[in-house]
Amino acid sequence: MTRRFDIGPFILVVASLVLLVSLFLTWVNGNTVVGRLNAWELFEITDLLLAVLAIAAVVAAAGLILPDIDYVDRHYIPWIVGAAFLLVVNHMLGPSVGPRQLGTGVWVAFGATIAMIAGAVLSLTKVSVAVAVEGRDRRQRVSTVDHRPPTESGAPVSRSSSSLLHPEEPKDAGGQ
């Protein structure tokens, strides 16, 4: 039996969860006045938008995996992913507030949104992974492989000491 799994929704779910985690990482490595800030401390509304978009992407991908919980239409997935990507890129390219460097959280969020784009593309194009799930077949006794004679009593089988690759030549019984 062969089962097919759409890989796009799984990538989308994992990437969306990584985006949520990135909101708690450092987004700005600033000077001594600003210090290190995560997204929750840095933004007023952008952090909430990113969190809502990540949760909406998880719900949409879950609807693709399990059709019973289809709360978000699949046609909204590109808009959700695109909005999250634009918010992250806007922060990366936006004007700086004093001397700062982008922190790890921004780069993790950027990678997560790139992975979300890949997951959305794979979801909408229906790329799947096929996994063959079959029962294990039991080997049967084959005489060419197993040279032991079958026993019905369950007694141990005596083994021959001669090699199968180099058999000994039979000796004459006549004494020559």
C-alpha positions as a Markdown table, in Angstrom:
| # | Residue | x | y | z |
|---|---|---|---|---|
| 1 | Met | 0.0 | 0.0 | 0.0 |
| 2 | Thr | 1.4 | 3.4 | -1.0 |
| 3 | Arg | 0.5 | 6.5 | 1.0 |
| 4 | Arg | 1.0 | 10.0 | -0.3 |
| 5 | Phe | 1.8 | 12.9 | 2.0 |
| 6 | Asp | 1.8 | 16.5 | 0.8 |
| 7 | Ile | 5.0 | 17.9 | 2.1 |
| 8 | Gly | 4.2 | 21.6 | 1.6 |
| 9 | Pro | 1.8 | 22.0 | 4.6 |
| 10 | Phe | 4.3 | 20.3 | 6.9 |
| 11 | Ile | 7.0 | 22.7 | 5.8 |
| 12 | Leu | 4.6 | 25.6 | 6.3 |
| 13 | Val | 3.6 | 24.5 | 9.8 |
| 14 | Val | 7.3 | 24.1 | 10.9 |
| 15 | Ala | 8.3 | 27.4 | 9.4 |
| 16 | Ser | 5.4 | 29.3 | 11.0 |
| 17 | Leu | 6.3 | 27.9 | 14.4 |
| 18 | Val | 9.9 | 29.0 | 13.8 |
| 19 | Leu | 8.6 | 32.5 | 13.0 |
| 20 | Leu | 6.7 | 32.5 | 16.3 |
| 21 | Val | 9.8 | 31.5 | 18.2 |
| 22 | Ser | 11.9 | 34.2 | 16.4 |
| 23 | Leu | 9.7 | 36.9 | 18.0 |
| 24 | Phe | 11.3 | 36.0 | 21.4 |
| 25 | Leu | 14.9 | 36.2 | 20.1 |
| 26 | Thr | 17.0 | 39.3 | 19.8 |
| 27 | Trp | 16.0 | 41.5 | 16.9 |
| 28 | Val | 18.2 | 44.5 | 17.7 |
| 29 | Asn | 21.8 | 44.6 | 19.1 |
| 30 | Gly | 21.9 | 48.2 | 19.9 |
| 31 | Asn | 24.1 | 50.6 | 21.8 |
| 32 | Thr | 24.1 | 50.9 | 25.5 |
| 33 | Val | 21.0 | 53.1 | 25.5 |
| 34 | Val | 18.8 | 50.8 | 23.5 |
| 35 | Gly | 20.4 | 47.4 | 24.4 |
| 36 | Arg | 19.2 | 44.1 | 23.1 |
| 37 | Leu | 15.5 | 44.0 | 22.2 |
| 38 | Asn | 13.3 | 41.2 | 21.0 |
| 39 | Ala | 10.3 | 41.8 | 18.7 |
| 40 | Trp | 7.9 | 42.2 | 21.6 |
| 41 | Glu | 9.9 | 45.0 | 23.1 |
| 42 | Leu | 10.8 | 46.6 | 19.8 |
| 43 | Phe | 7.5 | 46.9 | 18.0 |
| 44 | Glu | 4.1 | 48.1 | 18.9 |
| 45 | Ile | 2.0 | 46.4 | 16.2 |
| 46 | Thr | 4.4 | 44.5 | 13.9 |
| 47 | Asp | 5.0 | 41.8 | 16.5 |
| 48 | Leu | 1.3 | 41.2 | 16.9 |
| 49 | Leu | 0.8 | 41.1 | 13.1 |
| 50 | Leu | 3.7 | 38.6 | 12.7 |
| 51 | Ala | 2.2 | 36.4 | 15.5 |
| 52 | Val | -1.3 | 36.5 | 13.9 |
| 53 | Leu | 0.1 | 35.7 | 10.5 |
| 54 | Ala | 2.1 | 32.8 | 11.8 |
| 55 | Ile | -0.9 | 31.4 | 13.6 |
| 56 | Ala | -3.1 | 31.9 | 10.6 |
| 57 | Ala | -0.5 | 30.0 | 8.5 |
| 58 | Val | -0.4 | 27.1 | 11.0 |
| 59 | Val | -4.3 | 26.9 | 10.9 |
| 60 | Ala | -4.3 | 27.1 | 7.1 |
| 61 | Ala | -1.7 | 24.4 | 6.8 |
| 62 | Ala | -3.5 | 22.2 | 9.3 |
| 63 | Gly | -6.6 | 22.6 | 7.1 |
| 64 | Leu | -4.6 | 21.3 | 4.2 |
| 65 | Ile | -3.4 | 18.3 | 6.2 |
| 66 | Leu | -6.7 | 17.5 | 7.9 |
| 67 | Pro | -9.7 | 18.7 | 5.8 |
| 68 | Asp | -12.0 | 18.4 | 8.8 |
| 69 | Ile | -10.4 | 21.5 | 10.4 |
| 70 | Asp | -10.4 | 23.7 | 7.3 |
| 71 | Tyr | -11.0 | 27.1 | 8.9 |
| 72 | Val | -8.8 | 29.2 | 6.6 |
| 73 | Asp | -9.3 | 28.9 | 2.8 |
| 74 | Arg | -6.2 | 27.7 | 1.0 |
| 75 | His | -6.4 | 30.7 | -1.4 |
| 76 | Tyr | -5.4 | 33.0 | 1.5 |
| 77 | Ile | -2.1 | 31.2 | 2.1 |
| 78 | Pro | 0.0 | 33.3 | -0.4 |
| 79 | Trp | -1.4 | 36.5 | 1.1 |
| 80 | Ile | -0.6 | 35.4 | 4.7 |
| 81 | Val | 3.0 | 34.3 | 3.8 |
| 82 | Gly | 3.6 | 37.4 | 1.6 |
| 83 | Ala | 2.5 | 39.7 | 4.3 |
| 84 | Ala | 4.8 | 38.0 | 6.9 |
| 85 | Phe | 7.7 | 38.2 | 4.4 |
| 86 | Leu | 7.1 | 41.9 | 3.7 |
| 87 | Leu | 7.0 | 42.8 | 7.4 |
| 88 | Val | 10.3 | 41.0 | 8.1 |
| 89 | Val | 12.0 | 42.5 | 5.1 |
| 90 | Asn | 10.6 | 46.0 | 6.0 |
| 91 | His | 12.3 | 45.8 | 9.3 |
| 92 | Met | 15.6 | 44.6 | 7.8 |
| 93 | Leu | 15.7 | 47.3 | 5.2 |
| 94 | Gly | 14.0 | 50.1 | 7.2 |
| 95 | Pro | 15.7 | 53.2 | 8.7 |
| 96 | Ser | 17.8 | 52.4 | 11.7 |
| 97 | Val | 17.2 | 54.0 | 15.1 |
| 98 | Gly | 20.7 | 54.9 | 16.1 |
| 99 | Pro | 23.6 | 52.5 | 15.6 |
| 100 | Arg | 22.3 | 49.0 | 15.6 |
| 101 | Gln | 22.9 | 45.6 | 14.1 |
| 102 | Leu | 20.3 | 43.1 | 13.2 |
| 103 | Gly | 20.0 | 40.4 | 15.8 |
| 104 | Thr | 19.5 | 36.7 | 15.5 |
| 105 | Gly | 15.7 | 36.9 | 15.7 |
| 106 | Val | 15.5 | 38.9 | 12.4 |
| 107 | Trp | 17.6 | 36.4 | 10.6 |
| 108 | Val | 15.7 | 33.4 | 11.9 |
| 109 | Ala | 12.4 | 35.2 | 11.0 |
| 110 | Phe | 13.8 | 35.9 | 7.5 |
| 111 | Gly | 14.7 | 32.3 | 7.0 |
| 112 | Ala | 11.3 | 31.2 | 8.4 |
| 113 | Thr | 9.4 | 33.4 | 6.0 |
| 114 | Ile | 11.5 | 32.1 | 3.1 |
| 115 | Ala | 10.7 | 28.5 | 4.2 |
| 116 | Met | 7.0 | 29.6 | 4.5 |
| 117 | Ile | 7.1 | 30.7 | 0.9 |
| 118 | Ala | 8.6 | 27.4 | -0.1 |
| 119 | Gly | 5.9 | 25.5 | 1.9 |
| 120 | Ala | 3.1 | 27.6 | 0.3 |
| 121 | Val | 4.4 | 27.0 | -3.2 |
| 122 | Leu | 4.7 | 23.3 | -2.5 |
| 123 | Ser | 1.2 | 23.2 | -0.9 |
| 124 | Leu | -0.5 | 25.0 | -3.9 |
| 125 | Thr | 1.3 | 22.8 | -6.5 |
| 126 | Lys | 0.5 | 19.6 | -4.7 |
| 127 | Val | 4.0 | 18.2 | -4.4 |
| 128 | Ser | 3.9 | 15.1 | -2.3 |
| 129 | Val | 6.1 | 12.4 | -0.9 |
| 130 | Ala | 5.1 | 8.8 | -1.5 |
| 131 | Val | 5.8 | 6.3 | 1.2 |
| 132 | Ala | 5.3 | 2.6 | 0.6 |
| 133 | Val | 3.9 | 0.8 | 3.6 |
| 134 | Glu | 3.9 | -2.9 | 3.1 |
| 135 | Gly | 3.8 | -6.0 | 5.4 |
| 136 | Arg | 7.0 | -8.0 | 5.9 |
| 137 | Asp | 7.1 | -11.1 | 3.8 |
| 138 | Arg | 8.4 | -14.2 | 5.5 |
| 139 | Arg | 11.2 | -16.1 | 3.8 |
| 140 | Gln | 10.4 | -19.6 | 2.8 |
| 141 | Arg | 12.9 | -22.4 | 2.9 |
| 142 | Val | 14.5 | -22.8 | -0.4 |
| 143 | Ser | 16.6 | -25.9 | -1.2 |
| 144 | Thr | 19.2 | -24.1 | -3.2 |
| 145 | Val | 20.0 | -21.7 | -0.3 |
| 146 | Asp | 19.4 | -24.0 | 2.6 |
| 147 | His | 21.0 | -27.4 | 2.2 |
| 148 | Arg | 19.6 | -28.9 | 5.4 |
| 149 | Pro | 17.0 | -31.6 | 4.9 |
| 150 | Pro | 13.7 | -30.7 | 6.5 |
| 151 | Thr | 12.9 | -32.5 | 9.7 |
| 152 | Glu | 9.5 | -33.1 | 11.1 |
| 153 | Ser | 10.6 | -34.3 | 14.5 |
| 154 | Gly | 12.4 | -31.1 | 15.4 |
| 155 | Ala | 15.7 | -32.9 | 16.0 |
| 156 | Pro | 18.8 | -31.0 | 15.2 |
| 157 | Val | 20.1 | -31.3 | 11.6 |
| 158 | Ser | 23.6 | -32.7 | 11.2 |
| 159 | Arg | 25.8 | -30.5 | 9.1 |
| 160 | Ser | 28.2 | -31.7 | 6.5 |
| 161 | Ser | 31.9 | -30.8 | 7.0 |
| 162 | Ser | 32.6 | -30.6 | 3.3 |
| 163 | Ser | 32.8 | -27.2 | 1.7 |
| 164 | Leu | 30.2 | -26.4 | -0.9 |
| 165 | Leu | 32.8 | -24.4 | -2.9 |
| 166 | His | 35.5 | -27.0 | -3.0 |
| 167 | Pro | 34.0 | -30.5 | -2.6 |
| 168 | Glu | 36.3 | -33.3 | -1.9 |
| 169 | Glu | 36.7 | -36.0 | -4.5 |
| 170 | Pro | 35.4 | -39.4 | -3.5 |
| 171 | Lys | 38.1 | -42.0 | -2.7 |
| 172 | Asp | 38.2 | -45.4 | -4.3 |
| 173 | Ala | 36.9 | -48.2 | -2.2 |
| 174 | Gly | 39.2 | -50.6 | -4.0 |
| 175 | Gly | 42.4 | -49.6 | -2.3 |
| 176 | Gln | 44.3 | -48.2 | -5.2 |
